Amino acid sequence: KILMETDVSESINKSNADHAILFEAVNLIVAWGTTCPVALREGAMKLLGKFISVREPNIRYLGLTTMAKLAQIEGSVDGAKKH
């Protein structure tokens, strides 16, 4: 629910807490590894693609490092290549 209903925001003040929650949700998906449903991994890839496209360098960095972690999970490399 968090992955699907929360969006990347340009407003720094409002979005810090939202971004922190989203990154923790994606980190949970990374921790689950291959036991995580594919739909959740794909949703996380799409969300991280949005983070990577944000102009704020810190958010882009977090998006890239988290995408790298997610890409290491078996079956996730193709999704990472799209972004």
VOPAGU-2260 file (C-alpha; in pm, 1 decimal, decimal comma):
REM VOPAGU-2260
SITE   aa  ch    i         X         Y         Z
SITE  LYS   A    0       0,0       0,0       0,0
SITE  ILE   A    1     282,0     239,1      86,1
SITE  LEU   A    2     457,6     173,4    -243,8
SITE  MET   A    3     147,8     224,7    -453,2
SITE  GLU   A    4     -17,8     522,3    -281,5
SITE  THR   A    5     278,4     743,7    -192,0
SITE  ASP   A    6     446,4     939,8    -468,1
SITE  VAL   A    7     779,4    1114,3    -502,3
SITE  SER   A    8     733,6    1481,9    -421,4
SITE  GLU   A    9     937,4    1786,4    -515,4
SITE  SER   A   10     850,1    1959,0    -185,3
SITE  ILE   A   11    1147,8    1892,1      41,6
SITE  ASN   A   12     977,2    1989,5     368,7
SITE  LYS   A   13     669,4    1773,1     320,2
SITE  SER   A   14     837,5    1479,4     159,4
SITE  ASN   A   15    1126,5    1393,3     391,8
SITE  ALA   A   16     914,0    1165,4     609,0
SITE  ASP   A   17     738,5    1018,2     303,2
SITE  HIS   A   18    1070,1     944,8     135,9
SITE  ALA   A   19    1211,4     784,9     450,9
SITE  ILE   A   20     910,7     553,6     476,5
SITE  LEU   A   21     932,5     462,2     109,0
SITE  PHE   A   22    1302,5     380,9     129,6
SITE  GLU   A   23    1244,3     164,7     436,6
SITE  ALA   A   24     967,3     -20,1     251,2
SITE  VAL   A   25    1202,1     -82,8     -41,5
SITE  ASN   A   26    1478,2    -192,2     198,6
SITE  LEU   A   27    1233,1    -444,2     344,3
SITE  ILE   A   28    1173,1    -579,5      -6,6
SITE  VAL   A   29    1551,1    -607,8     -53,1
SITE  ALA   A   30    1579,5    -792,8     279,1
SITE  TRP   A   31    1309,7   -1040,2     172,4
SITE  GLY   A   32    1509,4   -1116,1    -140,2
SITE  THR   A   33    1366,9   -1385,7    -366,0
SITE  THR   A   34    1088,4   -1466,5    -117,7
SITE  CYS   A   35     930,8   -1128,0    -192,6
SITE  PRO   A   36     647,2   -1134,3    -448,3
SITE  VAL   A   37     758,8   -1024,9    -794,7
SITE  ALA   A   38     485,2    -759,9    -809,1
SITE  LEU   A   39     633,4    -584,8    -504,2
SITE  ARG   A   40     982,7    -591,2    -654,3
SITE  GLU   A   41     852,4    -446,6    -980,1
SITE  GLY   A   42     665,9    -173,4    -791,7
SITE  ALA   A   43     982,2     -90,5    -601,2
SITE  MET   A   44    1176,3     -67,3    -929,2
SITE  LYS   A   45     921,6     177,1   -1073,0
SITE  LEU   A   46     932,0     386,5    -756,9
SITE  LEU   A   47    1310,7     392,2    -753,5
SITE  GLY   A   48    1305,2     498,6   -1118,2
SITE  LYS   A   49    1106,3     803,6   -1008,1
SITE  PHE   A   50    1355,2     875,7    -729,9
SITE  ILE   A   51    1643,1     860,0    -976,6
SITE  SER   A   52    1475,4    1118,0   -1199,4
SITE  VAL   A   53    1433,5    1375,8    -917,9
SITE  ARG   A   54    1669,6    1674,8    -935,0
SITE  GLU   A   55    1762,6    1660,7    -564,0
SITE  PRO   A   56    2106,6    1488,4    -557,5
SITE  ASN   A   57    2061,3    1321,8    -217,6
SITE  ILE   A   58    1736,9    1155,9    -326,0
SITE  ARG   A   59    1894,9    1047,0    -654,2
SITE  TYR   A   60    2187,4     895,1    -463,2
SITE  LEU   A   61    1956,0     702,9    -231,3
SITE  GLY   A   62    1754,6     585,8    -531,0
SITE  LEU   A   63    2063,8     462,9    -715,1
SITE  THR   A   64    2215,3     281,7    -418,1
SITE  THR   A   65    1885,4     116,9    -331,3
SITE  MET   A   66    1831,7      20,3    -696,5
SITE  ALA   A   67    2176,5    -142,8    -693,9
SITE  LYS   A   68    2079,7    -347,3    -387,0
SITE  LEU   A   69    1749,2    -448,4    -544,9
SITE  ALA   A   70    1919,9    -543,6    -872,5
SITE  GLN   A   71    2134,4    -797,7    -686,6
SITE  ILE   A   72    1825,5   -1007,5    -612,5
SITE  GLU   A   73    1786,8   -1293,1    -856,5
SITE  GLY   A   74    1538,5   -1204,4   -1130,0
SITE  SER   A   75    1551,2    -828,1   -1070,5
SITE  VAL   A   76    1830,4    -727,2   -1308,1
SITE  ASP   A   77    1602,8    -679,7   -1608,4
SITE  GLY   A   78    1379,3    -441,3   -1415,5
SITE  ALA   A   79    1680,5    -233,8   -1308,7
SITE  LYS   A   80    1806,6    -207,8   -1666,4
SITE  LYS   A   81    1486,1     -29,3   -1769,4
SITE  HIS   A   82    1572,1     264,3   -1544,3
